[in-house]
């Protein structure tokens, strides 16, 4: 089975889980379909955004490949949906180590690495409503990013999606999903499909298994794994107790290879797989550290007057 619905306690959205067996990704994809009733109606539910955040926290332990799409009835204009941590402030407070393993606080770097603009465009310059503020806070706390006004046909535009006047329908994704997103845009209004809303379209392009192995070491280029000699025994123990028997599988494949018929592709594949096993084990034992930020806006500025950039 390549897709299935995932359990949810909310009545405002539904999760669809796409298997990694069809995507060739290391984790499944979780796609959420959202509808939040408008403000100031009998169906208004401000709890919906908290429910979404709770579900994101719950499912993010299993996968980082998360996207949500739908009608949020939230007007956000061009308000920033991200936070850039202040390097000087982190050093002054001596909390760099605390945030080393916090993927959300540094997730904006992934967009910069992909040359995706941090600033969004929007044709909806109306007043930001209450739902809009709640959506922005959800994005900042969860480390997810709005695609409208950033990608492909809608880049530097931010088309309206409702009555040609407001933007309330969004595609929102975790940073790693930008790696596989190959198209996004807003379709012209058609009354056959909706009374007042435009349709959103998007597409994913999945990597081949070979390109996935070759790109493993480049994923999360803003983090690194630091060897800790005091945990050498722990590393060996985890590697030995590998529940997936990855090393045994590699050894079986190695023993089955005939020297006379071995190809460079098969050897490279084995080397890549071995490297993946060692990296995954090291990440489990040592964790990941964030590379030191180099924000040009912070250079040559006294630390006492540069407290936060949002």
GIJOQUI-V360647 format. One record per helix or strand of 2 or more residues. SS is the DSSP state (helix for helix, strand for strand). FROM is the first residue (numbers start at 1). LEN is the number of residues. If there is no record, write none. Layout:
ss,from,len
SS,FROM,LEN
SS,FROM,LEN
//
This chain:
ss,from,len
strand,3,4
strand,13,6
helix,20,4
strand,29,7
helix,47,13
strand,65,7
helix,87,7
helix,96,4
helix,108,6
helix,130,13
strand,144,3
helix,152,3
strand,169,6
helix,175,5
strand,181,6
strand,200,5
helix,209,10
strand,223,2
helix,229,12
helix,246,11
helix,264,23
strand,289,2
helix,296,3
helix,303,3
//
